[in-house]
Amino acid sequence: MKNNSWPEVSFGSYIDLLTGFPFKSAKYVDDPNEIRLLRGDNIVQGTLRWNNCKRWNSSEIKQFSKYSLELNDVVLAMDRPWIEAGLKWAYINESDLPCLLVQRVSRLRGKNGLLTNFIRYIISDINFTNYVKSVITGINIPHISGPQIQAYQFRLPPVETQQKIASILSSYDDLLENNTRRIEILEQMAKLVYEEWFVKFKFPGHENVKIIDDVPEGWEKISLGEVLTLQRGFDLPVKMRKDGTYPIYASTGINGYHDVAKVKGPGVVTGRSGSLGTVLYVPEDFWPLNTTLWVKEFKNVGPIYSVHLLSSLQLEQYNGGVAVPTLNRNDVHRIEVLRPPEPILKLFEKYVTPMCQQIEILKKQRGKLEKTRDLLLPKLISGEIDVSDLDIHIRNEFQES
């Protein structure tokens, strides 16, 4: 039974909510040492991605100190706050700092007995996601407002109970973060091998190959369509995306499971509409949704090489949509690329495949951890599992200052 002794409250009285500043794009800087700007594009499901982020001159940080984010702040995208991959929210880690908050992103801090560290678990609960989906307005750019966020209602546990719940769930967060870090290292290693071989042309045996017109001898300049064929994904009603054996892929990742696979794995998918630029390797049979393009045919290249090739093209720059970002496969097929000789391609697949296999093992482990955490979370924050009388070590970061 849920703990009905906890008062039902609204965010409005218990959070300090701030929306970001409209930093002018004309003043963005390219120096990777300058301060990062946190935009909606940087927020994914429960974490931040800083690749291709925009930056601001750090000499002006005092001028915008109001918009400086702090450790453990919770951030929520206000434009397109929910996409098929899930709610776009995150909390700030040490590695994310310093950074400044940009318009159409909200920053949440706790007050009046609500711990900032506890907000992340309220936000990541499915009930908050369902609430956001129910109040989203706008057709071209779905969005939510500050008052809508403040109107969300939840049960507020005592501070000590919040600390205990946060300590339990953060242990899973730590395991997930460590797992994610290992995956990122392996992905970076594979990317570096690709760049060394196919961008810098320092492939095995390159010393004995002539460079003619800036291209290694034996390499072909051809269109991407001669390397692989992209195909639009398939419709699937939302109600059929819950249970099953085969992963369903949207433009940014897995969007559920189905009992039928449309495509044999391994495969490759990328975003067709809504979200562009993410390229995913799929090790198993799967169902690509109509928001994706999937590789229907690999022409003398392997899936792993194709992932890196497509990623290197920065496909988001080929956006042909107005209101909704859209990628036209015919435009992509016309992009000029280099095709290396088959022996080098085979050697690359052989060299990088063990890294990819280890990545998939780690992803499965992460999936199990996420499933356990997601089962616990709603039961803990609703009081269905009562921890108030349990002797739980409260981690230092969750203790009151």
HELIX and SHEET records of a PDB file:
HELIX    1   1 PHE A   11  SER A   13  5                                   3    
HELIX    2   2 SER A   25  LYS A   27  5                                   3    
HELIX    3   3 GLY A   40  ASN A   42  5                                   3    
HELIX    4   4 SER A   58  GLU A   60  5                                   3    
HELIX    5   5 SER A   65  TYR A   67  5                                   3    
HELIX    6   6 GLU A   94  ASP A   96  5                                   3    
HELIX    7   7 THR A  116  ILE A  123  1                                   8    
HELIX    8   8 ILE A  126  VAL A  135  1                                  10    
HELIX    9   9 GLY A  146  GLN A  150  1                                   5    
HELIX   10  10 VAL A  159  PHE A  198  1                                  40    
HELIX   11  11 HIS A  206  ASN A  208  5                                   3    
HELIX   12  12 LEU A  224  GLU A  226  5                                   3    
HELIX   13  13 VAL A  238  MET A  240  5                                   3    
HELIX   14  14 PRO A  303  SER A  312  1                                  10    
HELIX   15  15 LEU A  315  TYR A  318  5                                   4    
HELIX   16  16 ARG A  329  HIS A  333  1                                   5    
HELIX   17  17 GLU A  342  SER A  382  1                                  41    
HELIX   18  18 ASN A  396  PHE A  398  5                                   3    
SHEET    1   A 2 GLU A   8  SER A  10  0                                        
SHEET    2   A 2 GLN A 153  ARG A 155 -1                                        
SHEET    1   B 4 ILE A  15  THR A  19  0                                        
SHEET    2   B 4 VAL A 105  GLY A 110 -1                                        
SHEET    3   B 4 VAL A  74  ALA A  77 -1                                        
SHEET    4   B 4 TRP A  89  TYR A  91 -1                                        
SHEET    1   C 3 LYS A  54  TRP A  56  0                                        
SHEET    2   C 3 ILE A  35  LEU A  38 -1                                        
SHEET    3   C 3 CYS A  99  LEU A 101  1                                        
SHEET    1   D 2 ILE A  43  VAL A  44  0                                        
SHEET    2   D 2 THR A  47  LEU A  48 -1                                        
SHEET    1   E 2 TRP A  82  ILE A  83  0                                        
SHEET    2   E 2 GLY A  86  LEU A  87 -1                                        
SHEET    1   F 2 ILE A 211  ILE A 212  0                                        
SHEET    2   F 2 VAL A 215  PRO A 216 -1                                        
SHEET    1   G 2 GLU A 220  SER A 223  0                                        
SHEET    2   G 2 GLU A 336  ARG A 339 -1                                        
SHEET    1   H 4 LEU A 228  ARG A 232  0                                        
SHEET    2   H 4 THR A 292  PHE A 298 -1                                        
SHEET    3   H 4 GLY A 267  GLY A 271 -1                                        
SHEET    4   H 4 VAL A 279  VAL A 282 -1                                        
SHEET    1   I 3 ILE A 254  HIS A 258  0                                        
SHEET    2   I 3 TYR A 246  TYR A 249 -1                                        
SHEET    3   I 3 TRP A 287  PRO A 288  1                                        
END                                                                             
